[in-house]
Amino acid sequence: MTAAPGASSLSLDRLTRRFGTHNAVDALNLEVTPGEMVVLLGPSGCGKTTTLRLIAGFIAPDAGDIRLDGRSIVSLPPHRRDMGIVFQSYALFPHLSVARNIAFGLEMRRTGAAATRARVAEMLRLVRLEAFATRLPRHLSGGQQQRVALARALAIHPRLLLLDEPLSNLDASLRQDMAREIRLLQQGRGITTIMVTHDQTEAMALADRLVVMHDGKVQQIGPPEALHLRPANPFVARFIGGSNVIQGRIDGGTRLVLADGTAIMLAAAYPGTGHGAAAHVSANVSTDVSNHVRINVSNHVSAHLGTGATLAVRPDSIRLGEPGRRVARAHGTVELCTWLGATVEHVVRLNPEVAFLARGPGLGPDAAPRHKAGTHVTLHWSDEDEFLFDAGDHPVVAYATNVSRSRETNDA
């Protein structure tokens, strides 16, 4: 990430916005560095669009501060914040040509005619629309309209670029192409950018850092890979990577027992189900090559019997096998096998209430075997691929990594 010479930093300090008694944005803290692309990600109603509107100045916060390059901008109206905005609908002026749409912001700033023409020509080259300068928006495709909206936002030399779900109106293949174009444009220009989306694949492809939100609160902030590999709670595990997330009670630190008595053998062993249970061995915390936190202890520490916990395992971490071949984490029956080209997916029913999704390669020498509906299979994963959370949704650290690894090896 290389910032442009004029790229700005953004600070949100306990930013809060209420609608009635509901906190749409709840004491949000965020630091964005110059040239960084940060994506606000979450389901509908999580507060991400409200946050973007607060930054843009379309609505005012009830508490907190917004600082651009260290200076508070809360009192400034939108047109004085020097931000370029691309809306979900693109919001192009239907009666103005492509060139006039791009020039609009410059004209509002009373930029000279010659400078405006030069800047418009530069933006048309940047988004590869030189041949479309005189066309009206209705004569453009969705992707072309999006490029015009981007060019208009960039023409004013914005200190910050705000993108409000700019790809949502495009079909799937065009979305991928335009996502790449946005990322190349943002990186090439070093523009500090905040983007809002509910599409986690889109977010992973674009972001330097993700901000996962739920119910107005930040759930986790970090690079896409870190959130994928080390989710902070069950919500992030489910939302990033689509993990299988199930609840049960811990039995002896090595099993998760579901409500109907179905038992899942855990790949690692766990000393407890909360901060207090692990605190007495925290001095021995170490990080392995997968950046999973493991605790190596010499004495035996058992998880509390009957303690509630949540297990998360990503679909692409689950391998299916035949019963009796090796010790399994769980047993189930295939309900559906779907071949998607590059991947193959199996829905495996463990009991009437719980089903796991398993995903493997669909092509090549490593292609996962396909199992017909009704086939009884076993489920397998390693200790690096499972995440356990206590009743308060805090991560539970595992111990005796070497034991869990040897157990996995013996299972094979």
N, C-alpha and C positions, 0 to 999 in steps of 0.2 A: 504494500500500500504506500503510494507516494502522494503526498498532499500537494495541491496546487499552491502557488505563492500566496494567493489571497484566500485560501481555504480557512474556514472558521471552525472554532470549537463551540460545543453546545453543552450547557449544564442545566439539568432539571433537579431542583432541590425541594424535596417533599411536595411535589406538585399534586394538588388535590382539586377535584371537581365533583360537585354533588348535583344530583337531580332529585329534588325532594329529599327523602331520607336515604337515598341510595348513593353510595360513593362510586361513581363511574370510573374515576381515577383516584387511587388511595395512597397518598404520600409517596409518590413515585420519585426515586432517585436515579439519575443516569448521567454519565459523563461520556460525551462523544468527542473523539479527537479529530483534528483537521484531516480531511481526506478520507475519513472512515465511512463505510456504509453499514448502517445499523438497521436491522429489520425488526419491527414490532410484529410479533406473531401470536395468534391466539384465535379462539372461536368467536363467533358473532357475540357482541355484547360484553367482551372482555375489557374494553376500555382503550383499545389501540387507536381507533379512529378519533375518539375524543382527545387522546393525547396529541395526535397530529394537529387537530383543530386548535388546541391550546397553544401549540408551538407557532402555528401560523397566525394566531391572533383573532381567529373567527369567534372564539368564545373566551371568556375570562376565567381564570382559576379562582376558586374559593380560598385557597391557601397555597403557599409555596412560591417559588421563583423560577424564572426562565432567564438564563444568561447566555448571551452570544458574545464570544470572545471576552468573557468576564464582566460584561455590562448587562444589567437587567433590562429586558425589553418588554416586561409585562404591561407597562403603561403605553407602549407604542401601538398605533393602529396597524393593521396588516400591510398596508401599502408602504409603510416606513420600515419594515423589518428586512427588506432586501432578500426575500426568499422566493425561489421559483417553485411553483406548485403544479403537479400533474394530477388531475382529478380522475376518478374512476371512469367518468363519462367523457373525459378529455375536454369538455366545455369549450369547444372551438366555436368561433363566431360563424354561423352558417352563411352569412351574406358577404363575408370577407374572403379573399383569396388566401392561398397558403402563405404567400409572402406577406400579406397584410396582417394575417393572424400572428405570424412570427414578429412582425414589427410593432404590434400593439403596445407591449410593455415599454418599448423604447420610446414610442411616441408619447405615452403618458408621462414619461420622465423628461420630456422635451429634449431628447437627443437630437442633434443636428441631422438634417436630411442626408448628407453624404455619409456620416458615420452610421446612420441607420441602415442605409443601402448596403454598406460594406459588411455590417454585422449580420444582416439578413442573408446575404450571399454566403458568408462564412457558415452560418447555421444550416443553410440548404445543402452545402457540400458535406457538412458533418453528418447529417442524417440521410444523405444520398437522395435528395428530392429536388435537385436542380431543375429537372424537366417538368416538375409539377407546380412551379411557382405561381402560375396564374389560375390554377384549378380551384374550384370551390370544394369545401370539405365533403359534400355529398357525393362527389365524384371520386372519392378516395376509398381504398379498402380500410379495414379496421387497423391493420398494422401501419399503414401510411398515416392515418389520422393520429395514431399514437406518437409517431415520429414528429409530426407537426407540433403536438402538444409538448413534447420534450424540447424541441428546438425553441419554442416560444418561452418555455421556462428558463432555458439556458441563455437566451439572448441577452437578458438583463444583467449578466454576470452575477448570479445570486451568491450570497454568502452561504446559503444552505438550500439544498434541493429536497423538496418534500414530495413523495410519491404515494398517492392514496389508491391502493389496489389497481395500479395502471394496467395490469394484464388480464383482469377478470372478464373483460368483454371479448376476448380473443379465443379462437378455437385452440385445442390442445397443442397441435404442432406449431402454430404461429406463436403461441405463448412461449414455447421453448426457444424459438428463434429470437423473439424480442427480449426475452430475459437475458440471453447472451449479449445482445446489442446494448442493452442498458448497462450491464456489468462492464463491458469493454469501454463504453462511453464514460462511465463514472470513474473507472480506473485510469483511463487515458487522460482524463481532465483533472483527476485528483480532487473531485468535488465531494465535500461533506454532504452525506445523503441520509435521510431518514425515510424508510419505506414501511408501509402497512400492508399486511397480507394475512389471510387465514390459511394459505396453501403452504404446508411445511416443505414440500419438495422445492417449490419456487423460492422460499426463504433460504433453504440450505444452499441453493445454487448461487444466490446473490450476496449473502451477508458476509461481512467481516466478523460481525457479532450478532447474535440473536438475543432479543428480549422477549421471553415467553411470558404472556400475561393471562390471567384468569380472574374473573370477578374484580377487576380494577386493580389487582395487585400483581407485582412482578414475581414470577415463580422461579426464574433462573435467567442469568445473563452470562453469555460466553460465546466462544467460537462454535460454529455448527457441530464440528466433530466432537468437541468436549461435551456438549449437551446430548449428543447421540450416544456417546460411550459412557457418560457419567451423569445420568439424570438425577436431579436433586430431590424429586418426589414422584409419586405415582402419576400425577397429572402430566408432568414433563415426559415421563417414560412412555405414556400412552400417546401423547401428542407428537413427540419427536421420535419417529421410527415405528410408531404404531405397535408398541409392545403389547403382548398378552399380559393383562393385569388381573390378578385374582386375589381374593382375600380368604384368610383362614386363620388357624391358630398354630403357634409353634409347639412342636412336641420334641423335647430333648435337644433342641438346637439343630436337628438334622432333617426334620420332616415338617411339611406344612399340611395340616389336616383341614379339609374343607368341611362345610356344614353338614354334608351327608355322610361324612366319614372317609371319603376318598383321600388317600394320602399321596403327596408328592415328595419324592426324595430330593432334598436340596443338594446341590453340587458342592457347596461349601458348608462349614459348620459355623454357627453363630452363638456368641457368648451371651447375648441378651437382646432386648428389643427397645432400647432407649439410650439416651446419653448417659444416664447414671449407670446402667448396666455395663457399659464399655469403658467408663472413665478410669477404673482402677487398672486397666491394662493399656491406657492411651500412650504411655511412655514407649511402648514397643511398636507403635504404628510405623509401617513402611509402605512404600509404593512400588508395585511391581512394574514390569515392562508395559503392561496394558493400562497403567495409571489407575488401577483399581487399588483402593486402600484395603490392606489386609493386616491383621494383627497376629503376630506369632507369639504364642504363649507356651510355656512349658507345663503349667498346671492345667487341669481340665476345668473348663467353665461351661456350664450348660445354660441354654436359654430357658427362661421361665416356662414351666408347663402351662399350656392354655393361653399364653399371651397372644393377643391379636396381631396379625401382621399382613402385609401385602407383598406379593411376589410379582415381579415384572421380568419377562423374557421376550426379547425381540424375535419376530417370526424367522428372520434369516439366521438366527443362532440355533434353531431347533433342527435336529436331524432325526429322521424316522428310521426305525429298524423293525426287524421281525421278532416276535416274542420268543424268549428263551435263548437268544443269541448272547445277550449280556445284561447286566443289571441296568434297569431303566429308571429314569426319573419319574415317569408316569406311563400309564397304559391308556389306550383309547381306541375308538373305532372311526375310520375315515368316513366322513359324510359327503365330502366333495373334493374332487381333484380338478384343478383348473390350470391348463397350460397356457402361458402368456408369452411364449416365444423365449425371451431371455430368462424368464423365471417360470417355475411351476409352484403352485400353491395347493396346500392341503388343509382342509378344515377337519380337525380331529376332535371328536366328542369324548370328553372324559367322564361326564355324568350328565343327567338331564339339564343341569343349569350352567355347565361350564364347557366351553369348546376352545381349543387352541388353534391359532393359525400358524402353519409352518411354511417357510418359503425357501426354495433352493434353486440352483442353476437349472435352466430348462434346456440348455444346449451344450454340446461339447463333451469331452471325455469325463468331465466332472458333473455331468447332468444328474440331478437327483432322480432316483427311481420313482415311477408313478404308481400310486396305489389306487385300486378301484374302491368305490363306495362300498362299505360293509367290511372292508379289510381291517383286521385287528392289528394294531401297530404299537410300538413302544416309542417314547419320546426321550431324546437325549440332548443335553447341553453341558457346557463346562462351567466352572466356577466364575470365570471372567465374564460370562454371558448372562448371569442372573443378578437381579437387584432385589434386595429385601428391605422393606420399610416397616417401621413400627406403627403402633396405633395412632401416633401423632404425625405420620407421614415423613418421619426423619429416616435417613438411610441407616441401616444396621450394618456395622462393619463385621466382616468375617474374620475368623482366626484359623490357625493351623493350615495355612495355604498348602504346605507340603503334603499334609494329610489328604486334603481335598483333591489335590492334583494326583496323588498316588491312587486315590480311590477311583478317580476318573480313568486313570491308566489301566487299573485292574478291571474296570468295567468293560474296556474295549475288547 
